[in-house]
Amino acid sequence: MTNKPPTHSERYDEALLWTARLHRSQARKDKPVPYISHLIAVSGLVWEDGGTEDQAIAGLLHDSIEDAGQSQASIAERFGEVVAGIVVDCTDTAEGLTGVGKEPWLVRKTRYVASLEHKSETSLLVTAADKAHNARDQVLDARRNAHSWDRFKAGLDGTAWYLLRIHQTLSHRLSASRSTELLGEAVKEILASEAYRRIVPNGIAPAVWAAGYLERPETHRSRSAHGG
């Protein structure tokens, strides 16, 4: 048998092991699923989207600042400035504010959506993988239990707005991305769902209603006033 060259380096192996250690005690939101499942899936989507090893490592580590107590410096020390910069770009919390100290959901998400117009395509490839995997997971959960949206701070209404806005930006900044396509399919299913149509007033297109979420403070003030 001819020895084939490795498809990734030991550096990726090290990142995978460190990720497992950082998130060992964490689970998916209100689910008995190890959180590392999401991080591995995001990294996989990055590889499948033609990403580099740096981007795939950043996919593993994209939540390490927000949820695992790391910093840009600690990541750069292990895996370099390129990886650290991507992870920073994928983090929606303000510097130094993590865990229970996070800013309110709507503050963070509004700022993050606006920032996507200025981030590099290198970082956006990882963002697209992250949001695509989350959205697909949410859609699959909702097929089985329409009330699954209640476990998220912004509920179905706010989540639909957030994912729609991200997809709108990625559609023109990263249109060829497989993850952008997957995200779009998930957003389409959310907006077409019976649960979402119950929210939308008669005569208004679901996408129009979702896009106008920020103009309806009465619908999001109570749900998204706190971190999470």
C-alpha positions in Angstrom: 0.0 0.0 0.0 1.3 3.4 -1.0 1.7 5.8 1.9 -0.5 8.8 1.3 0.5 12.3 2.5 -1.4 13.5 5.6 -4.4 15.7 4.9 -3.9 17.8 8.1 -1.1 18.4 10.4 -0.5 17.5 14.1 -1.3 21.1 14.8 -5.0 20.3 14.0 -4.8 17.3 16.3 -3.5 19.5 19.1 -6.4 22.0 18.5 -8.9 19.2 18.6 -7.5 17.9 21.9 -7.4 21.4 23.5 -11.0 22.1 22.3 -12.1 18.9 24.0 -10.4 19.9 27.3 -11.8 23.5 27.1 -15.4 22.4 26.6 -15.4 19.1 28.5 -18.1 20.1 31.0 -20.4 22.0 28.5 -23.5 20.7 26.7 -25.7 22.0 23.9 -28.3 24.4 25.1 -30.8 22.5 27.2 -29.8 19.2 25.5 -27.9 16.2 26.8 -25.4 16.6 23.9 -21.7 17.4 24.5 -20.9 20.9 23.3 -17.9 19.6 21.4 -20.3 18.1 18.9 -21.1 21.6 17.6 -17.4 22.6 17.4 -16.4 19.5 15.5 -19.3 20.0 13.1 -18.4 23.6 12.5 -14.8 22.6 11.7 -16.1 19.9 9.4 -18.2 22.4 7.5 -15.2 24.7 7.1 -13.2 21.9 5.6 -16.0 20.9 3.3 -16.3 24.6 2.2 -12.7 24.6 1.0 -11.3 26.2 4.2 -7.7 26.1 5.2 -6.3 24.4 8.3 -6.2 27.7 10.1 -9.9 28.3 9.4 -10.7 24.7 10.4 -8.8 25.2 13.7 -10.7 28.4 14.3 -13.9 26.5 13.7 -12.9 24.3 16.6 -12.1 27.3 18.8 -14.7 29.8 17.7 -16.4 29.8 21.1 -13.3 29.6 23.2 -13.2 33.3 24.1 -17.0 33.6 24.7 -17.5 30.3 26.6 -14.1 28.9 27.7 -12.3 31.8 29.3 -9.6 32.2 26.6 -8.3 35.4 25.0 -6.9 36.4 21.7 -3.4 36.2 23.2 -3.8 32.7 24.6 -5.1 31.4 21.3 -2.4 33.2 19.3 0.3 31.7 21.6 -0.8 28.2 20.6 -2.0 28.5 17.1 -0.9 31.9 15.7 -2.4 35.3 15.0 -4.5 34.2 12.0 -6.5 31.6 14.0 -6.8 34.0 16.9 -8.1 36.8 14.7 -10.7 34.6 13.2 -11.9 33.5 16.7 -12.2 37.2 17.7 -14.2 37.9 14.6 -16.6 35.0 15.5 -17.1 36.3 19.1 -20.1 38.6 19.7 -19.3 39.5 23.3 -17.4 42.7 24.2 -13.9 42.2 25.4 -13.8 41.1 29.0 -17.5 40.3 29.2 -18.3 36.6 29.1 -20.5 34.1 30.9 -23.1 35.7 33.2 -21.4 39.1 32.5 -22.5 39.2 28.8 -24.3 42.2 27.5 -28.0 41.7 26.6 -28.7 39.4 23.7 -30.1 42.1 21.4 -27.2 44.4 22.0 -24.7 41.7 21.1 -26.5 40.4 18.1 -27.3 43.8 16.5 -23.7 44.7 16.8 -22.5 41.4 15.4 -24.9 41.5 12.4 -23.6 45.0 11.5 -20.0 43.9 11.9 -20.3 41.2 9.2 -20.1 43.8 6.5 -16.6 44.6 7.5 -15.1 41.3 8.4 -12.7 39.4 6.1 -14.0 36.5 4.0 -11.5 34.3 5.9 -13.5 34.9 9.1 -16.9 34.8 7.4 -16.3 31.3 6.2 -16.1 30.2 9.8 -19.1 32.3 10.8 -21.1 30.8 8.0 -20.3 27.3 9.2 -21.2 28.2 12.8 -24.5 29.8 12.0 -25.4 27.0 9.4 -24.9 24.3 11.9 -26.8 26.1 14.7 -29.7 26.9 12.4 -29.9 23.4 11.0 -29.9 22.0 14.5 -32.7 24.4 15.6 -34.8 23.4 12.5 -34.4 19.7 13.2 -35.4 20.2 16.8 -38.4 22.3 15.8 -39.6 19.6 13.5 -39.9 17.3 16.5 -41.1 19.9 19.0 -42.5 23.3 17.9 -41.9 24.6 21.5 -38.1 24.0 21.2 -37.7 27.7 20.3 -38.7 28.7 23.8 -35.3 27.6 25.2 -33.6 30.5 23.3 -33.6 34.0 24.8 -35.1 35.7 21.8 -37.6 32.9 21.0 -38.6 32.1 17.4 -39.3 35.7 16.4 -35.8 37.0 17.4 -34.0 34.0 16.2 -35.6 34.2 12.8 -34.6 37.9 12.5 -31.0 37.1 13.5 -30.5 34.2 11.1 -32.2 36.0 8.3 -30.0 39.1 8.6 -26.8 37.0 8.8 -27.9 35.1 5.7 -28.6 38.3 3.8 -25.1 39.5 4.5 -23.4 36.2 3.7 -25.5 35.9 0.5 -23.7 38.8 -1.1 -20.3 38.6 0.7 -19.9 34.8 0.6 -22.4 33.6 -2.0 -20.5 30.5 -3.2 -20.2 29.1 0.3 -21.8 25.7 1.0 -22.5 26.9 4.6 -24.2 30.0 3.3 -26.5 27.7 1.2 -27.2 25.5 4.2 -28.0 28.5 6.3 -30.4 29.8 3.7 -32.2 26.5 3.5 -32.7 26.6 7.3 -33.9 30.2 7.3 -36.4 29.3 4.5 -37.8 26.5 6.5 -38.1 28.6 9.7 -40.0 31.3 7.9 -42.3 28.8 6.2 -43.0 26.9 9.4 -46.5 26.8 10.9 -45.1 28.1 14.2 -43.6 31.2 12.6 -46.7 31.9 10.4 -48.7 32.1 13.6 -46.6 35.0 14.6 -46.9 36.9 11.3 -50.0 39.1 10.9 -52.2 38.4 7.9 -51.1 40.0 4.7 -47.4 40.4 5.6 -44.7 38.2 4.1 -42.8 36.2 6.7 -39.4 37.6 5.5 -40.7 41.1 5.7 -42.0 40.5 9.2 -38.6 38.9 10.3 -36.6 41.8 8.8 -38.7 44.3 10.8 -38.0 42.7 14.2 -36.0 45.7 15.5 -38.9 48.0 14.8 -41.1 46.1 17.2 -39.6 46.7 20.6 -42.7 45.3 22.3 -42.0 41.9 20.9 -38.4 41.6 22.0 -37.9 43.8 25.1 -38.8 41.2 27.7 -37.3 38.1 26.0 -33.9 39.5 24.9 -33.2 41.9 27.7 -30.7 39.6 29.4 -27.6 37.9 28.3 -27.5 34.3 26.9 
